[in-house]
Amino acid sequence: MSEQSNNQGRAYEYICLTTLCNEISKVRSVEIEQNSAYNAAFHAWSLVSPFVQDVLTESAKSAVATIFDMEPKITEPSDDLLKLKIQTDNQGKDGDVRDIVISRKDVKWEIGLSIKHNHFAVKHSRLAKSLDFGTKWFNIPCSEKYWGDIKPIFDYLKIQKDNKKNWNELPHKDKDIYIPLLQAFIDEIKRSNCANSEVPKRMVEYLLGEFDFYKVISIDSRRLTQIQTYNLHGKLNQASNISNPKIEIPIACLPTRIVSLDFKPNSTNTIELYMDGGWQFSFRIHNASTKVETSLKFDIQIVGMPTTIISIDCKWY
């Protein structure tokens, strides 16, 4: 991600948080936690142009009313304090994809928002010589066969790195790196899936995080903000003491089996995963820098979702 994109993403977090605070304060007590993540978002906000600030503000304002309609506990009149905070990057590494958390001090309740600016990517996980993705993704250690399959690939990359090579200087990246590494990745998932039927469910929980959340995506070119509902465990859309949600959100079922896992047709760097219930993901592997490194990064996208994950378009006016 470029520095400009990173700044705009953090600035969008800041204005979403601030807009929520301003609107909630009209009906009840609310407080923003001043932590390091908030300070970083505020700094990013100060770096983007006034034009970008206006665009991001429009985007944030368009989504707030819909969030309130789905979550009446936010605006429920009460004497307890409602807290807003931006989560640190470390919490994201621990499996929590929520950027903003909304909670109430005296009630055991919270919801989270994943904030995206002009992109739909899920995670940017890596593969590396000693990185046990099986344990991290679905709590099954990678097999000796997997480690044996990937060793020559990362040994080759180490030699190229030691020789200070750039990625574009490698003559056969597809044949020497992408294809064999992705094939080893596919084979290992299939082996683990045969050993444990929980793998499809655990993979989705890893990719989407262990907490239910709303994904808020600013699509600037279409002048709309899209809200996607990831109510995987029934934690979202709860009634308050005085009202039910104006918009009802169903609970989405997690997958139970892998239908297909293979290379995308005519591609050497992307694989596609199809699971029951409508879950579909693509995994594109790529180098994340100019210089050769001894790890590679995934760009993971949701290609298809269950019909119980609702997408709501909030147009800017």
ABEGO torsion letter per residue (X at the ends): XBAAAAAAAAAAAAAAAAAAAAAAAAABBBBBBBBAAAAAAAAAAAABBAAAAAAAAAAAAAAAAAAAAABAAAABBBABBBBBBBBBAAAAAAGBABABBBBBAABBBBBBBBBBBGBABABBBBBBAABBAAAAAAGBBBBAAAAAAAAAAAAAAAAAAAAGBBAAABABAAAAAAAAAAAAAAAAAAAAAAABAAAAAAAAAAAAEABBBBBBBBBAAAGBBBBBBBBAAGABGBBBAABBBABBBBBBBBBABBABBBBBBGBAABBBBBBBGGBBBBBBBBBABABBBABBBBBBBBABBBAABBBBBBBBX
